[in-house]
């Protein structure tokens, strides 16, 4: 069974860190993302729905969600950059 909507996870350099305190916009989370903390952008596949800024844990959740899709990069480079904590 296919999900009714899909999420496209993307990270943009300017969105890598919160420029101000903000609340994670994943409805099941709502944790405070403090200024300077990692903050990731999740664009919803349906253009009628708003995109979201989410915390690291929610970014991981979206990244591993079966309904999440990403466009393949022509050189085979991962479109999901590793999180700093994943490098340790």
PyMOL Python script that loads the backbone (N, CA, C, O; Angstrom):
from pymol import cmd

cmd.read_pdbstr("""\
ATOM      1  N   UNK A   1       0.839  -1.177   0.000  1.00  0.00           N
ATOM      2  CA  UNK A   1       0.000   0.000   0.000  1.00  0.00           C
ATOM      3  C   UNK A   1       0.883   1.238   0.000  1.00  0.00           C
ATOM      4  O   UNK A   1       1.794   1.360   0.819  1.00  0.00           O
ATOM      5  N   UNK A   2       0.618   2.126  -0.890  1.00  0.00           N
ATOM      6  CA  UNK A   2       1.430   3.330  -1.020  1.00  0.00           C
ATOM      7  C   UNK A   2       0.846   4.459  -0.174  1.00  0.00           C
ATOM      8  O   UNK A   2      -0.371   4.616  -0.080  1.00  0.00           O
ATOM      9  N   UNK A   3       1.725   5.231   0.434  1.00  0.00           N
ATOM     10  CA  UNK A   3       1.285   6.357   1.258  1.00  0.00           C
ATOM     11  C   UNK A   3       0.573   7.389   0.394  1.00  0.00           C
ATOM     12  O   UNK A   3       0.866   7.525  -0.793  1.00  0.00           O
ATOM     13  N   UNK A   4      -0.364   8.114   0.998  1.00  0.00           N
ATOM     14  CA  UNK A   4      -1.123   9.104   0.250  1.00  0.00           C
ATOM     15  C   UNK A   4      -0.286  10.329  -0.103  1.00  0.00           C
ATOM     16  O   UNK A   4      -0.557  11.004  -1.097  1.00  0.00           O
ATOM     17  N   UNK A   5       0.730  10.618   0.706  1.00  0.00           N
ATOM     18  CA  UNK A   5       1.633  11.717   0.373  1.00  0.00           C
ATOM     19  C   UNK A   5       3.045  11.279   0.672  1.00  0.00           C
ATOM     20  O   UNK A   5       3.276  10.436   1.539  1.00  0.00           O
ATOM     21  N   UNK A   6       3.979  11.848  -0.040  1.00  0.00           N
ATOM     22  CA  UNK A   6       5.378  11.517   0.162  1.00  0.00           C
ATOM     23  C   UNK A   6       6.114  12.760   0.607  1.00  0.00           C
ATOM     24  O   UNK A   6       5.703  13.879   0.301  1.00  0.00           O
ATOM     25  N   UNK A   7       7.198  12.565   1.326  1.00  0.00           N
ATOM     26  CA  UNK A   7       8.039  13.673   1.758  1.00  0.00           C
ATOM     27  C   UNK A   7       9.378  13.560   1.054  1.00  0.00           C
ATOM     28  O   UNK A   7       9.914  12.465   0.886  1.00  0.00           O
ATOM     29  N   UNK A   8       9.904  14.681   0.650  1.00  0.00           N
ATOM     30  CA  UNK A   8      11.199  14.737   0.006  1.00  0.00           C
ATOM     31  C   UNK A   8      12.142  15.408   0.980  1.00  0.00           C
ATOM     32  O   UNK A   8      11.946  16.569   1.339  1.00  0.00           O
ATOM     33  N   UNK A   9      13.165  14.689   1.410  1.00  0.00           N
ATOM     34  CA  UNK A   9      14.105  15.233   2.379  1.00  0.00           C
ATOM     35  C   UNK A   9      15.250  15.888   1.626  1.00  0.00           C
ATOM     36  O   UNK A   9      15.883  15.265   0.774  1.00  0.00           O
ATOM     37  N   UNK A  10      15.509  17.142   1.944  1.00  0.00           N
ATOM     38  CA  UNK A  10      16.588  17.889   1.309  1.00  0.00           C
ATOM     39  C   UNK A  10      17.250  18.733   2.375  1.00  0.00           C
ATOM     40  O   UNK A  10      16.592  19.209   3.300  1.00  0.00           O
ATOM     41  N   UNK A  11      18.533  18.916   2.248  1.00  0.00           N
ATOM     42  CA  UNK A  11      19.221  19.805   3.161  1.00  0.00           C
ATOM     43  C   UNK A  11      19.926  20.865   2.339  1.00  0.00           C
ATOM     44  O   UNK A  11      20.642  20.552   1.388  1.00  0.00           O
ATOM     45  N   UNK A  12      19.721  22.112   2.706  1.00  0.00           N
ATOM     46  CA  UNK A  12      20.383  23.215   2.048  1.00  0.00           C
ATOM     47  C   UNK A  12      21.382  23.805   3.028  1.00  0.00           C
ATOM     48  O   UNK A  12      21.109  23.881   4.225  1.00  0.00           O
ATOM     49  N   UNK A  13      22.539  24.222   2.527  1.00  0.00           N
ATOM     50  CA  UNK A  13      23.603  24.724   3.388  1.00  0.00           C
ATOM     51  C   UNK A  13      23.131  25.808   4.336  1.00  0.00           C
ATOM     52  O   UNK A  13      23.466  25.782   5.521  1.00  0.00           O
ATOM     53  N   UNK A  14      22.356  26.764   3.833  1.00  0.00           N
ATOM     54  CA  UNK A  14      21.933  27.860   4.692  1.00  0.00           C
ATOM     55  C   UNK A  14      20.935  27.413   5.750  1.00  0.00           C
ATOM     56  O   UNK A  14      20.689  28.145   6.709  1.00  0.00           O
ATOM     57  N   UNK A  15      20.353  26.220   5.596  1.00  0.00           N
ATOM     58  CA  UNK A  15      19.397  25.708   6.565  1.00  0.00           C
ATOM     59  C   UNK A  15      20.022  24.709   7.531  1.00  0.00           C
ATOM     60  O   UNK A  15      19.312  24.133   8.355  1.00  0.00           O
ATOM     61  N   UNK A  16      21.318  24.493   7.452  1.00  0.00           N
ATOM     62  CA  UNK A  16      21.959  23.472   8.273  1.00  0.00           C
ATOM     63  C   UNK A  16      21.898  23.807   9.756  1.00  0.00           C
ATOM     64  O   UNK A  16      21.877  22.900  10.588  1.00  0.00           O
ATOM     65  N   UNK A  17      21.870  25.078  10.099  1.00  0.00           N
ATOM     66  CA  UNK A  17      21.819  25.497  11.496  1.00  0.00           C
ATOM     67  C   UNK A  17      20.743  26.560  11.657  1.00  0.00           C
ATOM     68  O   UNK A  17      20.582  27.432  10.804  1.00  0.00           O
ATOM     69  N   UNK A  18      20.013  26.476  12.757  1.00  0.00           N
ATOM     70  CA  UNK A  18      18.935  27.434  13.013  1.00  0.00           C
ATOM     71  C   UNK A  18      19.504  28.836  13.187  1.00  0.00           C
ATOM     72  O   UNK A  18      20.456  29.043  13.940  1.00  0.00           O
ATOM     73  N   UNK A  19      18.915  29.784  12.489  1.00  0.00           N
ATOM     74  CA  UNK A  19      19.341  31.185  12.600  1.00  0.00           C
ATOM     75  C   UNK A  19      18.679  31.862  13.788  1.00  0.00           C
ATOM     76  O   UNK A  19      19.086  32.950  14.195  1.00  0.00           O
ATOM     77  N   UNK A  20      17.658  31.221  14.343  1.00  0.00           N
ATOM     78  CA  UNK A  20      16.956  31.718  15.530  1.00  0.00           C
ATOM     79  C   UNK A  20      16.287  30.517  16.195  1.00  0.00           C
ATOM     80  O   UNK A  20      16.137  29.467  15.569  1.00  0.00           O
ATOM     81  N   UNK A  21      15.886  30.664  17.453  1.00  0.00           N
ATOM     82  CA  UNK A  21      15.157  29.592  18.122  1.00  0.00           C
ATOM     83  C   UNK A  21      13.884  29.300  17.341  1.00  0.00           C
ATOM     84  O   UNK A  21      13.195  30.219  16.897  1.00  0.00           O
ATOM     85  N   UNK A  22      13.572  28.013  17.174  1.00  0.00           N
ATOM     86  CA  UNK A  22      12.348  27.627  16.470  1.00  0.00           C
ATOM     87  C   UNK A  22      11.902  26.271  16.979  1.00  0.00           C
ATOM     88  O   UNK A  22      12.693  25.519  17.549  1.00  0.00           O
ATOM     89  N   UNK A  23      10.659  25.971  16.776  1.00  0.00           N
ATOM     90  CA  UNK A  23      10.082  24.691  17.179  1.00  0.00           C
ATOM     91  C   UNK A  23      10.153  23.731  15.991  1.00  0.00           C
ATOM     92  O   UNK A  23       9.854  24.112  14.859  1.00  0.00           O
ATOM     93  N   UNK A  24      10.548  22.488  16.257  1.00  0.00           N
ATOM     94  CA  UNK A  24      10.533  21.462  15.212  1.00  0.00           C
ATOM     95  C   UNK A  24       9.108  21.367  14.689  1.00  0.00           C
ATOM     96  O   UNK A  24       8.164  21.304  15.476  1.00  0.00           O
ATOM     97  N   UNK A  25       8.942  21.356  13.384  1.00  0.00           N
ATOM     98  CA  UNK A  25       7.617  21.406  12.779  1.00  0.00           C
ATOM     99  C   UNK A  25       7.018  20.034  12.484  1.00  0.00           C
ATOM    100  O   UNK A  25       5.946  19.947  11.885  1.00  0.00           O
ATOM    101  N   UNK A  26       7.699  18.954  12.900  1.00  0.00           N
ATOM    102  CA  UNK A  26       7.066  17.634  12.789  1.00  0.00           C
ATOM    103  C   UNK A  26       6.029  17.555  13.899  1.00  0.00           C
ATOM    104  O   UNK A  26       6.351  17.767  15.068  1.00  0.00           O
ATOM    105  N   UNK A  27       4.792  17.253  13.540  1.00  0.00           N
ATOM    106  CA  UNK A  27       3.679  17.325  14.493  1.00  0.00           C
ATOM    107  C   UNK A  27       3.869  16.453  15.724  1.00  0.00           C
ATOM    108  O   UNK A  27       3.352  16.791  16.788  1.00  0.00           O
ATOM    109  N   UNK A  28       4.590  15.347  15.619  1.00  0.00           N
ATOM    110  CA  UNK A  28       4.777  14.458  16.767  1.00  0.00           C
ATOM    111  C   UNK A  28       5.988  14.830  17.610  1.00  0.00           C
ATOM    112  O   UNK A  28       6.296  14.118  18.566  1.00  0.00           O
ATOM    113  N   UNK A  29       6.678  15.901  17.299  1.00  0.00           N
ATOM    114  CA  UNK A  29       7.902  16.252  18.014  1.00  0.00           C
ATOM    115  C   UNK A  29       7.750  17.571  18.772  1.00  0.00           C
ATOM    116  O   UNK A  29       7.554  17.573  19.987  1.00  0.00           O
ATOM    117  N   UNK A  30       7.840  18.677  18.062  1.00  0.00           N
ATOM    118  CA  UNK A  30       7.709  20.028  18.623  1.00  0.00           C
ATOM    119  C   UNK A  30       8.826  20.407  19.599  1.00  0.00           C
ATOM    120  O   UNK A  30       8.628  21.291  20.433  1.00  0.00           O
ATOM    121  N   UNK A  31       9.995  19.762  19.515  1.00  0.00           N
ATOM    122  CA  UNK A  31      11.117  20.108  20.381  1.00  0.00           C
ATOM    123  C   UNK A  31      11.655  21.492  19.996  1.00  0.00           C
ATOM    124  O   UNK A  31      11.529  21.911  18.845  1.00  0.00           O
ATOM    125  N   UNK A  32      12.244  22.186  20.944  1.00  0.00           N
ATOM    126  CA  UNK A  32      12.849  23.487  20.667  1.00  0.00           C
ATOM    127  C   UNK A  32      14.188  23.285  19.978  1.00  0.00           C
ATOM    128  O   UNK A  32      15.061  22.588  20.497  1.00  0.00           O
ATOM    129  N   UNK A  33      14.348  23.887  18.822  1.00  0.00           N
ATOM    130  CA  UNK A  33      15.637  23.904  18.116  1.00  0.00           C
ATOM    131  C   UNK A  33      16.236  25.266  18.434  1.00  0.00           C
ATOM    132  O   UNK A  33      15.724  26.294  17.990  1.00  0.00           O
ATOM    133  N   UNK A  34      17.312  25.273  19.195  1.00  0.00           N
ATOM    134  CA  UNK A  34      17.905  26.537  19.606  1.00  0.00           C
ATOM    135  C   UNK A  34      18.778  27.121  18.506  1.00  0.00           C
ATOM    136  O   UNK A  34      19.314  26.394  17.670  1.00  0.00           O
ATOM    137  N   UNK A  35      18.914  28.434  18.518  1.00  0.00           N
ATOM    138  CA  UNK A  35      19.754  29.135  17.553  1.00  0.00           C
ATOM    139  C   UNK A  35      21.134  28.480  17.540  1.00  0.00           C
ATOM    140  O   UNK A  35      21.748  28.281  18.589  1.00  0.00           O
ATOM    141  N   UNK A  36      21.611  28.149  16.345  1.00  0.00           N
ATOM    142  CA  UNK A  36      22.916  27.514  16.182  1.00  0.00           C
ATOM    143  C   UNK A  36      22.880  25.997  16.161  1.00  0.00           C
ATOM    144  O   UNK A  36      23.863  25.366  15.773  1.00  0.00           O
ATOM    145  N   UNK A  37      21.752  25.390  16.575  1.00  0.00           N
ATOM    146  CA  UNK A  37      21.619  23.931  16.533  1.00  0.00           C
ATOM    147  C   UNK A  37      21.305  23.477  15.113  1.00  0.00           C
ATOM    148  O   UNK A  37      20.774  24.254  14.320  1.00  0.00           O
ATOM    149  N   UNK A  38      21.630  22.219  14.779  1.00  0.00           N
ATOM    150  CA  UNK A  38      21.271  21.705  13.456  1.00  0.00           C
ATOM    151  C   UNK A  38      19.768  21.817  13.215  1.00  0.00           C
ATOM    152  O   UNK A  38      18.957  21.532  14.097  1.00  0.00           O
ATOM    153  N   UNK A  39      19.418  22.234  12.011  1.00  0.00           N
ATOM    154  CA  UNK A  39      18.020  22.416  11.623  1.00  0.00           C
ATOM    155  C   UNK A  39      17.924  22.021  10.153  1.00  0.00           C
ATOM    156  O   UNK A  39      18.660  22.547   9.318  1.00  0.00           O
ATOM    157  N   UNK A  40      17.026  21.104   9.835  1.00  0.00           N
ATOM    158  CA  UNK A  40      16.941  20.555   8.483  1.00  0.00           C
ATOM    159  C   UNK A  40      15.602  20.874   7.841  1.00  0.00           C
ATOM    160  O   UNK A  40      14.580  20.967   8.521  1.00  0.00           O
ATOM    161  N   UNK A  41      15.618  21.040   6.534  1.00  0.00           N
ATOM    162  CA  UNK A  41      14.449  21.401   5.738  1.00  0.00           C
ATOM    163  C   UNK A  41      13.862  20.149   5.105  1.00  0.00           C
ATOM    164  O   UNK A  41      14.586  19.375   4.480  1.00  0.00           O
ATOM    165  N   UNK A  42      12.578  19.944   5.256  1.00  0.00           N
ATOM    166  CA  UNK A  42      11.883  18.822   4.628  1.00  0.00           C
ATOM    167  C   UNK A  42      10.792  19.407   3.737  1.00  0.00           C
ATOM    168  O   UNK A  42       9.841  20.015   4.228  1.00  0.00           O
ATOM    169  N   UNK A  43      10.934  19.222   2.435  1.00  0.00           N
ATOM    170  CA  UNK A  43       9.944  19.715   1.479  1.00  0.00           C
ATOM    171  C   UNK A  43       8.922  18.617   1.242  1.00  0.00           C
ATOM    172  O   UNK A  43       9.295  17.483   0.943  1.00  0.00           O
ATOM    173  N   UNK A  44       7.661  18.928   1.369  1.00  0.00           N
ATOM    174  CA  UNK A  44       6.589  17.962   1.153  1.00  0.00           C
ATOM    175  C   UNK A  44       6.355  17.823  -0.349  1.00  0.00           C
ATOM    176  O   UNK A  44       6.389  18.807  -1.087  1.00  0.00           O
ATOM    177  N   UNK A  45       6.121  16.608  -0.781  1.00  0.00           N
ATOM    178  CA  UNK A  45       5.931  16.311  -2.198  1.00  0.00           C
ATOM    179  C   UNK A  45       4.719  17.042  -2.769  1.00  0.00           C
ATOM    180  O   UNK A  45       4.737  17.482  -3.919  1.00  0.00           O
ATOM    181  N   UNK A  46       3.666  17.169  -1.961  1.00  0.00           N
ATOM    182  CA  UNK A  46       2.445  17.843  -2.392  1.00  0.00           C
ATOM    183  C   UNK A  46       2.637  19.355  -2.229  1.00  0.00           C
ATOM    184  O   UNK A  46       2.758  19.829  -1.099  1.00  0.00           O
ATOM    185  N   UNK A  47       2.669  20.121  -3.319  1.00  0.00           N
ATOM    186  CA  UNK A  47       2.924  21.565  -3.205  1.00  0.00           C
ATOM    187  C   UNK A  47       1.829  22.327  -2.461  1.00  0.00           C
ATOM    188  O   UNK A  47       2.033  23.485  -2.097  1.00  0.00           O
ATOM    189  N   UNK A  48       0.694  21.716  -2.230  1.00  0.00           N
ATOM    190  CA  UNK A  48      -0.383  22.372  -1.478  1.00  0.00           C
ATOM    191  C   UNK A  48      -0.133  22.331   0.025  1.00  0.00           C
ATOM    192  O   UNK A  48      -0.783  23.055   0.779  1.00  0.00           O
ATOM    193  N   UNK A  49       0.806  21.490   0.469  1.00  0.00           N
ATOM    194  CA  UNK A  49       1.132  21.385   1.886  1.00  0.00           C
ATOM    195  C   UNK A  49       2.400  22.167   2.189  1.00  0.00           C
ATOM    196  O   UNK A  49       3.292  22.247   1.344  1.00  0.00           O
ATOM    197  N   UNK A  50       2.492  22.748   3.389  1.00  0.00           N
ATOM    198  CA  UNK A  50       3.695  23.514   3.728  1.00  0.00           C
ATOM    199  C   UNK A  50       4.897  22.600   4.013  1.00  0.00           C
ATOM    200  O   UNK A  50       4.737  21.494   4.529  1.00  0.00           O
ATOM    201  N   UNK A  51       6.080  23.070   3.676  1.00  0.00           N
ATOM    202  CA  UNK A  51       7.305  22.352   4.011  1.00  0.00           C
ATOM    203  C   UNK A  51       7.620  22.593   5.478  1.00  0.00           C
ATOM    204  O   UNK A  51       6.947  23.387   6.136  1.00  0.00           O
ATOM    205  N   UNK A  52       8.651  21.906   6.003  1.00  0.00           N
ATOM    206  CA  UNK A  52       8.928  21.954   7.439  1.00  0.00           C
ATOM    207  C   UNK A  52      10.413  22.115   7.720  1.00  0.00           C
ATOM    208  O   UNK A  52      11.266  21.689   6.941  1.00  0.00           O
ATOM    209  N   UNK A  53      10.698  22.740   8.853  1.00  0.00           N
ATOM    210  CA  UNK A  53      12.036  22.739   9.414  1.00  0.00           C
ATOM    211  C   UNK A  53      11.984  21.796  10.600  1.00  0.00           C
ATOM    212  O   UNK A  53      11.123  21.935  11.469  1.00  0.00           O
ATOM    213  N   UNK A  54      12.904  20.833  10.645  1.00  0.00           N
ATOM    214  CA  UNK A  54      12.858  19.801  11.684  1.00  0.00           C
ATOM    215  C   UNK A  54      14.204  19.636  12.378  1.00  0.00           C
ATOM    216  O   UNK A  54      15.244  20.038  11.857  1.00  0.00           O
ATOM    217  N   UNK A  55      14.161  19.035  13.565  1.00  0.00           N
ATOM    218  CA  UNK A  55      15.374  18.756  14.346  1.00  0.00           C
ATOM    219  C   UNK A  55      16.123  17.563  13.750  1.00  0.00           C
ATOM    220  O   UNK A  55      15.648  16.922  12.812  1.00  0.00           O
ATOM    221  N   UNK A  56      17.292  17.280  14.306  1.00  0.00           N
ATOM    222  CA  UNK A  56      18.126  16.178  13.811  1.00  0.00           C
ATOM    223  C   UNK A  56      17.403  14.838  13.889  1.00  0.00           C
ATOM    224  O   UNK A  56      17.426  14.062  12.933  1.00  0.00           O
ATOM    225  N   UNK A  57      16.763  14.566  15.017  1.00  0.00           N
ATOM    226  CA  UNK A  57      16.087  13.271  15.185  1.00  0.00           C
ATOM    227  C   UNK A  57      14.945  13.103  14.183  1.00  0.00           C
ATOM    228  O   UNK A  57      14.752  12.011  13.649  1.00  0.00           O
ATOM    229  N   UNK A  58      14.195  14.158  13.924  1.00  0.00           N
ATOM    230  CA  UNK A  58      13.109  14.071  12.948  1.00  0.00           C
ATOM    231  C   UNK A  58      13.659  13.967  11.525  1.00  0.00           C
ATOM    232  O   UNK A  58      13.068  13.295  10.680  1.00  0.00           O
ATOM    233  N   UNK A  59      14.783  14.624  11.259  1.00  0.00           N
ATOM    234  CA  UNK A  59      15.427  14.486   9.947  1.00  0.00           C
ATOM    235  C   UNK A  59      15.789  13.021   9.714  1.00  0.00           C
ATOM    236  O   UNK A  59      15.571  12.488   8.626  1.00  0.00           O
ATOM    237  N   UNK A  60      16.345  12.370  10.745  1.00  0.00           N
ATOM    238  CA  UNK A  60      16.673  10.940  10.623  1.00  0.00           C
ATOM    239  C   UNK A  60      15.400  10.129  10.378  1.00  0.00           C
ATOM    240  O   UNK A  60      15.396   9.204   9.565  1.00  0.00           O
ATOM    241  N   UNK A  61      14.325  10.477  11.082  1.00  0.00           N
ATOM    242  CA  UNK A  61      13.061   9.756  10.920  1.00  0.00           C
ATOM    243  C   UNK A  61      12.570   9.883   9.482  1.00  0.00           C
ATOM    244  O   UNK A  61      12.205   8.884   8.862  1.00  0.00           O
ATOM    245  N   UNK A  62      12.558  11.109   8.944  1.00  0.00           N
ATOM    246  CA  UNK A  62      12.121  11.305   7.556  1.00  0.00           C
ATOM    247  C   UNK A  62      13.053  10.597   6.578  1.00  0.00           C
ATOM    248  O   UNK A  62      12.607  10.014   5.589  1.00  0.00           O
ATOM    249  N   UNK A  63      14.325  10.654   6.861  1.00  0.00           N
ATOM    250  CA  UNK A  63      15.323  10.036   5.983  1.00  0.00           C
ATOM    251  C   UNK A  63      15.095   8.524   5.870  1.00  0.00           C
ATOM    252  O   UNK A  63      15.315   7.951   4.803  1.00  0.00           O
ATOM    253  N   UNK A  64      14.663   7.880   6.937  1.00  0.00           N
ATOM    254  CA  UNK A  64      14.457   6.434   6.957  1.00  0.00           C
ATOM    255  C   UNK A  64      13.010   6.020   6.724  1.00  0.00           C
ATOM    256  O   UNK A  64      12.715   4.827   6.651  1.00  0.00           O
ATOM    257  N   UNK A  65      12.114   6.975   6.608  1.00  0.00           N
ATOM    258  CA  UNK A  65      10.694   6.691   6.387  1.00  0.00           C
ATOM    259  C   UNK A  65      10.511   6.063   5.004  1.00  0.00           C
ATOM    260  O   UNK A  65      10.997   6.604   4.011  1.00  0.00           O
ATOM    261  N   UNK A  66       9.808   4.916   4.933  1.00  0.00           N
ATOM    262  CA  UNK A  66       9.635   4.246   3.629  1.00  0.00           C
ATOM    263  C   UNK A  66       9.024   5.129   2.545  1.00  0.00           C
ATOM    264  O   UNK A  66       9.360   4.960   1.373  1.00  0.00           O
ATOM    265  N   UNK A  67       8.145   6.060   2.889  1.00  0.00           N
ATOM    266  CA  UNK A  67       7.500   6.899   1.883  1.00  0.00           C
ATOM    267  C   UNK A  67       8.365   8.078   1.452  1.00  0.00           C
ATOM    268  O   UNK A  67       7.986   8.824   0.549  1.00  0.00           O
ATOM    269  N   UNK A  68       9.522   8.254   2.087  1.00  0.00           N
ATOM    270  CA  UNK A  68      10.414   9.362   1.724  1.00  0.00           C
ATOM    271  C   UNK A  68      11.143   9.024   0.437  1.00  0.00           C
ATOM    272  O   UNK A  68      11.639   7.911   0.262  1.00  0.00           O
ATOM    273  N   UNK A  69      11.203   9.992  -0.457  1.00  0.00           N
ATOM    274  CA  UNK A  69      11.896   9.797  -1.719  1.00  0.00           C
ATOM    275  C   UNK A  69      12.925  10.891  -1.897  1.00  0.00           C
ATOM    276  O   UNK A  69      12.857  11.939  -1.254  1.00  0.00           O
ATOM    277  N   UNK A  70      13.862  10.642  -2.760  1.00  0.00           N
ATOM    278  CA  UNK A  70      14.872  11.642  -3.102  1.00  0.00           C
ATOM    279  C   UNK A  70      15.292  11.420  -4.540  1.00  0.00           C
ATOM    280  O   UNK A  70      15.340  10.283  -5.011  1.00  0.00           O
ATOM    281  N   UNK A  71      15.589  12.474  -5.220  1.00  0.00           N
ATOM    282  CA  UNK A  71      16.043  12.366  -6.602  1.00  0.00           C
ATOM    283  C   UNK A  71      17.497  11.923  -6.608  1.00  0.00           C
ATOM    284  O   UNK A  71      18.309  12.447  -5.845  1.00  0.00           O
ATOM    285  N   UNK A  72      17.828  10.974  -7.451  1.00  0.00           N
ATOM    286  CA  UNK A  72      19.196  10.469  -7.528  1.00  0.00           C
ATOM    287  C   UNK A  72      20.121  11.530  -8.112  1.00  0.00           C
ATOM    288  O   UNK A  72      19.754  12.262  -9.030  1.00  0.00           O
ATOM    289  N   UNK A  73      21.304  11.593  -7.571  1.00  0.00           N
ATOM    290  CA  UNK A  73      22.330  12.510  -8.068  1.00  0.00           C
ATOM    291  C   UNK A  73      23.046  11.833  -9.230  1.00  0.00           C
ATOM    292  O   UNK A  73      23.350  10.644  -9.136  1.00  0.00           O
ATOM    293  N   UNK A  74      23.331  12.552 -10.336  1.00  0.00           N
ATOM    294  CA  UNK A  74      23.940  11.921 -11.524  1.00  0.00           C
ATOM    295  C   UNK A  74      25.275  11.232 -11.249  1.00  0.00           C
ATOM    296  O   UNK A  74      25.591  10.243 -11.912  1.00  0.00           O
ATOM    297  N   UNK A  75      26.065  11.719 -10.300  1.00  0.00           N
ATOM    298  CA  UNK A  75      27.348  11.090  -9.993  1.00  0.00           C
ATOM    299  C   UNK A  75      27.225  10.026  -8.906  1.00  0.00           C
ATOM    300  O   UNK A  75      28.238   9.499  -8.445  1.00  0.00           O
ATOM    301  N   UNK A  76      26.024   9.709  -8.498  1.00  0.00           N
ATOM    302  CA  UNK A  76      25.834   8.679  -7.492  1.00  0.00           C
ATOM    303  C   UNK A  76      26.138   9.147  -6.080  1.00  0.00           C
ATOM    304  O   UNK A  76      26.292   8.324  -5.178  1.00  0.00           O
ATOM    305  N   UNK A  77      26.226  10.457  -5.873  1.00  0.00           N
ATOM    306  CA  UNK A  77      26.509  11.000  -4.556  1.00  0.00           C
ATOM    307  C   UNK A  77      25.231  10.949  -3.729  1.00  0.00           C
ATOM    308  O   UNK A  77      24.145  11.225  -4.239  1.00  0.00           O
ATOM    309  N   UNK A  78      25.359  10.602  -2.469  1.00  0.00           N
ATOM    310  CA  UNK A  78      24.191  10.537  -1.595  1.00  0.00           C
ATOM    311  C   UNK A  78      23.543  11.902  -1.470  1.00  0.00           C
ATOM    312  O   UNK A  78      24.225  12.906  -1.263  1.00  0.00           O
ATOM    313  N   UNK A  79      22.219  11.938  -1.598  1.00  0.00           N
ATOM    314  CA  UNK A  79      21.503  13.190  -1.407  1.00  0.00           C
ATOM    315  C   UNK A  79      21.227  13.434   0.074  1.00  0.00           C
ATOM    316  O   UNK A  79      20.721  14.494   0.442  1.00  0.00           O
ATOM    317  N   UNK A  80      21.554  12.464   0.923  1.00  0.00           N
ATOM    318  CA  UNK A  80      21.405  12.604   2.363  1.00  0.00           C
ATOM    319  C   UNK A  80      22.787  12.751   2.973  1.00  0.00           C
ATOM    320  O   UNK A  80      23.447  11.744   3.233  1.00  0.00           O
ATOM    321  N   UNK A  81      23.242  13.967   3.209  1.00  0.00           N
ATOM    322  CA  UNK A  81      24.561  14.136   3.798  1.00  0.00           C
ATOM    323  C   UNK A  81      24.587  13.541   5.188  1.00  0.00           C
ATOM    324  O   UNK A  81      23.578  13.599   5.892  1.00  0.00           O
ATOM    325  N   UNK A  82      25.718  12.964   5.613  1.00  0.00           N
ATOM    326  CA  UNK A  82      25.779  12.390   6.945  1.00  0.00           C
ATOM    327  C   UNK A  82      25.655  13.486   7.997  1.00  0.00           C
ATOM    328  O   UNK A  82      26.132  14.606   7.815  1.00  0.00           O
ATOM    329  N   UNK A  83      25.012  13.137   9.085  1.00  0.00           N
ATOM    330  CA  UNK A  83      24.928  14.055  10.208  1.00  0.00           C
ATOM    331  C   UNK A  83      26.248  13.986  10.973  1.00  0.00           C
ATOM    332  O   UNK A  83      26.885  12.933  10.987  1.00  0.00           O
ATOM    333  N   UNK A  84      26.676  15.076  11.609  1.00  0.00           N
ATOM    334  CA  UNK A  84      27.942  15.063  12.339  1.00  0.00           C
ATOM    335  C   UNK A  84      28.022  13.918  13.352  1.00  0.00           C
ATOM    336  O   UNK A  84      29.084  13.316  13.511  1.00  0.00           O
ATOM    337  N   UNK A  85      26.927  13.610  14.032  1.00  0.00           N
ATOM    338  CA  UNK A  85      26.950  12.523  15.014  1.00  0.00           C
ATOM    339  C   UNK A  85      27.073  11.160  14.364  1.00  0.00           C
ATOM    340  O   UNK A  85      27.486  10.209  15.028  1.00  0.00           O
ATOM    341  N   UNK A  86      26.730  11.026  13.082  1.00  0.00           N
ATOM    342  CA  UNK A  86      26.863   9.753  12.374  1.00  0.00           C
ATOM    343  C   UNK A  86      28.304   9.475  11.970  1.00  0.00           C
ATOM    344  O   UNK A  86      28.640   8.338  11.640  1.00  0.00           O
ATOM    345  N   UNK A  87      29.155  10.483  11.990  1.00  0.00           N
ATOM    346  CA  UNK A  87      30.540  10.326  11.561  1.00  0.00           C
ATOM    347  C   UNK A  87      31.424   9.756  12.654  1.00  0.00           C
ATOM    348  O   UNK A  87      32.533   9.298  12.380  1.00  0.00           O
ATOM    349  N   UNK A  88      30.951   9.779  13.877  1.00  0.00           N
ATOM    350  CA  UNK A  88      31.762   9.275  15.012  1.00  0.00           C
ATOM    351  C   UNK A  88      31.597   7.801  15.183  1.00  0.00           C
ATOM    352  O   UNK A  88      32.199   7.212  16.080  1.00  0.00           O
TER     353      UNK A  88
END
""", "prot")
cmd.dss("prot")
cmd.show_as("cartoon", "prot")
cmd.util.cbc("prot")
cmd.orient("prot")
